[in-house]
Amino acid sequence: MTVKPVVAALLHVWRTLEKLDAPMAVMGGLAMAAWKHVRLTHDVDILVGIGDIDVSRLIETLQKADVRPKHYPP
């Protein structure tokens, strides 16, 4: 797999979540690559702080953007 689809997915999810003004961080293989520990990855892992965020609104926003979770229910 090339890097472009993974980076495009990251940008799509990140821009979607920015609208909610929630704190977030990149995790997993993409975060490791930023620290020069490159590994093959096929997904985007993002940690979202939900302190003051309505979780159902968060999930609805992601679903409307065609983002799907690894597990269901998310």
Secondary structure, DSSP 4 states (H G I P E B T S, - for coil): --HHHHHHHHHHHHHHHHTTT--EEEEHHHHHHHTT-----SS-EEEE--TTS-HHHHHHHHHHTT---SSS--
